[in-house]
Amino acid sequence: MQRRQLLKLGALGATAAALGAGFWALPLGPAPAGLSLQAARAVLAQLAGRALVSVKGWSPAEVFNHCAQSIDYSLDGYPELKPAWFRHSLGMAAFNLFAARGAMRHPLDQPIPGAAPLVEPAGQEQALQRLQGAFARFAAHSGALQPHFAYGVLSHEEYALAHVLHLYDHLSLIRPADQSA
């Protein structure tokens, strides 16, 4: 076996072990709501008209814009994709881990590769409406979906779960302003 192949196999093995360990590091507590598009949209509806703050990282408007971007890209195509070998191995393994656990953990301050800045719309309510609109568009979509930049090809059901888990992970840092102290 060539050295390069051996190094790749070693890296894949180490990553698989880390993903396995990561499975147990994901939270066991309940999600903010059910793991469906309808439940996620209900959570967002409860946020409408409320003053929100972020305990760390992006503002609530930026979070809502980011999540809307992700949903839109699943329909229209991501600006950049990870290499095919990544999407077919590590990326899909990560998605399967999140799906099995019913929770996602990812860096909450990293933009989608190649995505536009998270500035439009700038207002929290408008960004929340944008996100609700993206969820509605996704729910109504019956055609083919674009490959996820990291997870690769997902079914509509898998993508729905990915979008809900993604939203819930980001919402873990958002609080009503009157509860932020």
Secondary structure as UniProt FT lines:
FT   HELIX           3..25
FT   HELIX           37..47
FT   TURN            48..49
FT   STRAND          52..54
FT   HELIX           60..76
FT   HELIX           84..86
FT   HELIX           87..91
FT   HELIX           92..101
FT   TURN            108..109
FT   TURN            113..114
FT   TURN            118..119
FT   HELIX           124..140
FT   TURN            149..151
FT   HELIX           156..171
FT   TURN            172..173
FT   STRAND          174..176
FT   HELIX           177..179
//
